[in-house]
Amino acid sequence: MKTFFYKIILCTFFVAFAGCRKNEKTGQAAITKQNTIEYASGLSLYEYDGYTVVKVSNAWPNAEKDFTYVLKEKNGIVPDSLSKYTSIAVPLESVVVTSTTNIPFLEMLGVENKLTGFPHTDYISSEKTRRLIDKGLVKNVGQNEKLNMEQLIDIAPELIITFGVDNNNPMIDNLQKSGLKVMIQADWMEQSPLGKAEWIKLYGALFGKEKEAKTLFDGIVKNYKDALLSVKDSKAETTVLYGSMYQDQWFVAKGNSWVAQFLRDAKSDYLWKEVEGTGSLGLSFEDILDKAKNAGCWIAAGTYQSLAELEKTNPHYNQFDAFKNKNVYTFESKLGATGGTVYYELGPSRPDLVLKDYIKIFHPELLPGYTLTFAQKLN
């Protein structure tokens, strides 16, 4: 599929430069733009006259195939060569999404009122979308791993945007067999902070808000780069411990992970920065204590509100210098009205604010007027 897709793009590219006009019989259209995506590795958008081709790759670890969609505008003419791909009429008037990370994209573009369903709505922390839920305008459509098919058929969204975790996706297959249109997205697989945020451009294309999405994303990029400039002359002096115990293991972020990139960009000395790969690495408490006992700062994983609450989960935490010196932070303590974590929902779409939080923690003198957005110091 990947080779076939690029042949289509390449052939149409040469046709456009040969000066051919649009042919009503074959439905060919001249390219108006190249791929508009710069940072996201799993998303490509190719804008044509009357339609946009969306390609999603690396949708989950070791994904065996890519996914291609055609977003067709009203009166748009799509080439027959693209008929094998799922066609989606845009702009959308109704949508179901299945990840809280999608909610900020809808709100930033002002199309949250198009949301008609979400699995386990309690996870949503945004006050704006919660008001829609309270009014009954957004239905609870079950759980991610088992969506309520009857509910989905009843509300009949124009599109369901969901994700997979491996090559076995019976739920997605069942949705499609029921006649529901499904789009796979893979923002969760992005390891680049700006790459995750750039998925707003997909939502811009789906809702006819391409210009707005570009303007919003460009603003985030500028803010992120400005934050980088603020620490360019700073030294990475603060050693950092990340994570907490989960059952009998402590999971630390690997050196190329989303989290580790923030720690690097904020000019901190992350103790596991040399571990290759993305995702996390499970270690024993003894391994962690041996390496990070004297770490200057600890970014704990969990919704803890105080050091006492953190210590209750494991009394050995008080052996770390960062705990003794009360230099422990968490990004997960701020919750919505029904328990949803604000950071999990908003953080991926606002990496500029996440980076500023880290800079404020490690180099507070550089951002004297900035108040932490997600992070909270445990006292």
N, C-alpha and C positions, 0 to 999 in steps of 0.2 A: 504493500500500500504506500509505503514511504516513497519508493522509487516512482511509482505511478503518479503520485501527487506532484512531485517536483517536475516530472515531464510535462504535466498540464501547465504548471506555472511557467516553465521555460518556453514551451511552445507558444503560449499566449503572449509572452514577453516579446518574442521575435516577431510575431504577427503584428503587435502594436507598433513596433519600431519600423516595420516594413511599410507603414502608412495605410494599413487596411482599415476600412470603415466597418461599423457594426453591421453584421449580416442578420437580417430578421429571420431568414430561413434556418440557419444553423444555430442561432442564439448566441453567437460569440460576442464578447464585449472587450473593449480595450482596457488594459490595466490603468488604473488611476494612481495607484501607489504600490510600493514594495511592502514587505513585511514591516508593520508599524511598531513591532515590539523590540525593545532594546535590552532589557535586563532579564526578563522572565525566560527561563530555558525551556519550559514546557508548554509555552503558548506562542502561536504564530497567527497573525491577522493579515490577510491579503485583501485589500479593498479594491473592488472593481466598480464599474458603472452599473449600479442597480443591485449589487449583491456583494457580500463579503464571505470569503472562505476562512474558516476557523480550523486550525489544526492543534490538537492537544496531544502531546507526547509525554512519555515517562509519567503516566497517570498514577502509577504505584510502583513499588520496588520490583524490578525485573519484569516490567510490563512487556507482554509479547506483541502488542500492536499499538498503533496510534489511532486517534479518533479524528475524523474530519466532518465538519458541518458546513452547510451553506445557509447563510442568513440572507433571505430574499426580501428585498424591499417591494413595496406595492408597485406593480407594473414592471418590475425588474425582469430581465430576460437572462436565464441561466443556461449555459451550454449543456448540451446533452451529455457531454463527457463527465459532468458532475452529478448526473442523476442518481448514481449509486449511493451518494451520501445523503444523510438526513437533512432535509430541507426545513428551515424554520422561518416562518413569516415574521418580519420585524417592521416596526417596533412592537415588542410584546405588550399585551394588556394584562396578562396574569402570569404568575410564576410561583413555583414551589422551590425553595432552596433547602438544603439539608445540613448546612454548616453555619454556625454563628459567625464565622469569618466573612460570610457573604452579606450579612446584614449591614455593616458599615458602607459597603459599596452601594447598596440600594439607597441608603439614607444620604450619602454624599451626593448622589445624582438626583435626589429628590423624587425617587420612584418607589419608595417603601410602600406606598398605597397599592402597588401592583402585586405585592406579596399576598397570596391567598392561603398558603399552608406551610407548616414547618414541623418536623418531628421533635417531640418533647419540647414544647414552647417555653417551659420553665428555664431552659438553658439560656434564653435570650435575656441580656441584661439592659439593652438600650431602652430608655424611658419612652422614646418616640414610638418604637415598634411595639413596646409593651402596651401602649394605649390602644393600638390597633387590635392587639390580642384581646384586651379587656372588652373591647366593643364587639368581639366575635367576628371580626373581619379577617383574622388569620386563624385557620383551623389547626388543631393538633392532629398530625397525620401519622401518629405512631412513633416507632423508634427507627433509628437509622438502619439497623440491621434487619428490621422487619416493618416496612412501611405499611400503613393501612390501605390496602388496594381499593376497598369499597369507598372509603372517604375520598381518595384521590380521584376516582372515577366520578364521584358525585360533584366535587368542586371543579373538575375538568380544567386544570391549568393548561395554558398553551405550551408550557415547558416545565419540566422537572430538572433542576440542576443538582447533580449529586456527585458522589465520588466512590471509588472502589479502593480496597486495600490489597487485593491480590488478583490473580487471573481468574479466580472462580467468583462470579458475580450473579448468582441465580436470581437475586432480587431485581437487579437491573434488567435481566432477560425477561422476567415476568411482567415488569412494567411495560416493556416494549410490546410484548405479546398482547397486552390488554389495550393496545392502541394509543398509549400515552407516549408523548415525545420526551425523550431523555437526552440530556447532555452531560457527559463526564467532564469534570473539571479537576485540575491537579494543582491548585495553588498551595495545598498543604505539602507538596513535595519540593517546593522551591526552597533553596537554602540561602539565596541572596535576599537580604532585607528589602532592597528595592524591587527585586524580582517578584516577591510575594505581592507587594503593593501594586505592581503594574497590571495585575489581573483586573483592576477596575476598568481597563480598556475593553475587556470582553463584555462587561455589563454596559458600557457605553454603546458598544455595537448592538447589543441585544435590545436596547431601549431607545435607539436613535439619539443617543447623547454622546456621540464620539468626541465632539469638540469640548464639551464639559469635562469628560473623563480625562482628556489630554491636559487640559488646563489644571485640573486638580492634581494629577500625577506630577506634572512639571513643577508645581508648587512644593510637593513633598520632596522631590529630588533636590530642589534648590535648598530647602530647609535642611535636608540631610547633609548636603555638601557644605553648607554654611557651618553646621555643627562640626563637621570634620575639620574645617579650617580653624575652628576655635581651639582645637587640641593639637594642631600640627606641630607645635613647638614643645609640647609636653612630653615628659618621659613616662613610660609605663612602669611605674614604681610600685603600685599597690598590687600585691599578690592576691589572687581571687580563688576562692572555693565556690563551686556551684553545685546545687542539688541538695537532696536529703535522702534518708533511708526510705526504701519502699520494701516492706516485708524484710527479707534478709539481704538486700542488696542496695547499694548506693549508685544511682545512675548519674554519671557525669556527661556533659555534652562533649562530643568529639570535636576535634580542632577545626573542621570545615563546616560545622553545623551553623544553623541560623543564629543561635545564641552566642556561639563562640565568635562569630563575625562582629557582633555588637561589642563584645568584650574587647576585641582587638581594635575596632574603630574608636572606642572610647579611651584608648590608651591605658589599658590595664594589663597586668601580667597574669593571664589565666594559666593556672598550673597544669592544665591538660591540653594546652594549645598544640602540642606536638603530636597528639594522637590523630592519626590520619582517618579520614572518613567523615560522614555525616551521621546524624542520629545520636545515640547515646551508648555509653559503655558501662556495664554493670561491674561494680567492684565491691569488695568486702569493706566493712567499717574499719578494720585494721589497716587496710591499704590506704584508705582515705586519711585516717588519722596520721599515719606515718608521713604522708606527703604534705598534708595541709594543716597540721596542728598549729603552725605559726602563721597561717595566711592572714593577711591584713583585713580582708573583707570576705563575708560569706553571703552569697545570693542564694537563699533557701527556696526550695520548691514546696509550695503548699499555701493554704489559706490562713496561716497563723496570724494572730493579732498581737501577740506579745512573746517575749522570750520565755516566759513561764509556760505558756501554752506549747511552745516549741519543745521545751525541755521535758514536758510531760510525755511526749511521744517517744523520747529516748533520753534517759538521764545522762548518757555518755556525751551528749552534745556539749556539755559544759567544759569539756576538755580542750575545746578549740579556743585559741586566743581571740578570734573574732567574736565568739560568744562572750568570753570574759570581758572584752573591751566594748561590748554592746555595739558592734559594728556589723549587724546582721540585717539584711533587707529581704523582702519578698515582693514579687510583682503580682502575686495572685490573691492578695487579701481583700481587694476592693470588689464587692459583689453587687449584683443587681437586686431588685426587689424580691425575686424568686430564687436567688442563689446562683445565678449565672456569673461567671468570672469575666469582669470587664476587660482584663488584659488579653485573655484568650480570644475574645470577640473583636476588640478594636486594635490590639497591638499589631497584628500582621498588616493591616492597611495603613497604619501610621508609624512606620519605622523611624521617622524623624523624631517623633516624641519618645519612642523607646530609647533611641540613641541619646537624646538629651537627658533622659533619666539617668542613664549610666554615667554620662559625663558629670552630671550633678553629684553623683555618688563618689566618683573617683577624683574629680577635680572641681569641687564646689566653688572655688574662687573664680572660675571661668564663666559661670552662669549665675551671678549674684541675684538677679531678679526672677529666676526661673523656679517655679514650684513643681515638684514631682507630679507627673500625670498618673503613672501606674504604680511605681515602686513605693513601698512604705517601710520605714525603719522600725524594727521591733524594739520595744523598750521593756 
